[in-house]
Amino acid sequence: GQSLEQPSEVTAVEGAIVQINCTYQTSGFYGLSWYQQHDGGAPTFLSYNALDGLEETGRFSSFLSRSDSYGYLLLQELQMKDSASYFCALNRDDKIIFGKGTRLHILP
Amino acid sequence: KAGVTQTPRYLIKTRGQQVTLSCSPISGHRSVSWYQQTPGQGLQFLFEYFSETQRNKGNFPGRFSGRQFSNSRSEMNVSTLELGDSALYLCASSLEDNEQFFGPGTRLTVL
């Protein structure tokens, strides 16, 4: 089958850096996406890795290694507004498979 | 450009009833996907419609169905509601496969 694993919760301090990991098992996919969802809000797209390596978008970076079946989202200079749930997702030909999400808690 | 809209935002039904949810995608987006979100299971793919045709389907029972109209608006229907169908139902539209634009969701409560 296909599945993604990510930690259920992560806690970090305001101003620090945090990495949210995502490991997967699948037979094939186009790329790995990341979405952010605030409480009561809709998921919003953050980044997409079609190729191995690092993609940087402002304070957020995402990494993919197909050989290791692994990816991560890196958030730098954490702000309180980054408190949210973060989902990794595999883009396949037939559907997008989402992980169960990582709840990021940020301490002042 | 207006975002994805979903109606209604909140809905309360009782077991055995049926429900229809509506989604209007971003103008120009022809792909519409539906997801069920619950605290324990995260986002689970229901189905995707493209140009009025169901292109992909997730692992949900036949009680869950949908359709798409010529203007790309989509509806999903759940018949014979069960308590376990209580969830946030999210609709997403896309232009390119790598980015989904989500609506605010419909919060369905089944009593």
Boltz contact constraints between the chains, C-beta under 6 A:
constraints:
  - contact:
      token1: [A, 31]
      token2: [B, 98]
      max_distance: 6.0
  - contact:
      token1: [A, 42]
      token2: [B, 102]
      max_distance: 6.0
  - contact:
      token1: [A, 42]
      token2: [B, 104]
      max_distance: 6.0
  - contact:
      token1: [A, 43]
      token2: [B, 102]
      max_distance: 6.0
  - contact:
      token1: [A, 45]
      token2: [B, 99]
      max_distance: 6.0
  - contact:
      token1: [A, 48]
      token2: [B, 98]
      max_distance: 6.0
  - contact:
      token1: [A, 91]
      token2: [B, 97]
      max_distance: 6.0
  - contact:
      token1: [A, 91]
      token2: [B, 98]
      max_distance: 6.0
  - contact:
      token1: [A, 94]
      token2: [B, 56]
      max_distance: 6.0
  - contact:
      token1: [A, 95]
      token2: [B, 45]
      max_distance: 6.0
  - contact:
      token1: [A, 95]
      token2: [B, 56]
      max_distance: 6.0
  - contact:
      token1: [A, 98]
      token2: [B, 42]
      max_distance: 6.0
  - contact:
      token1: [A, 98]
      token2: [B, 43]
      max_distance: 6.0
  - contact:
      token1: [A, 100]
      token2: [B, 42]
      max_distance: 6.0
  - contact:
      token1: [A, 101]
      token2: [B, 42]
      max_distance: 6.0
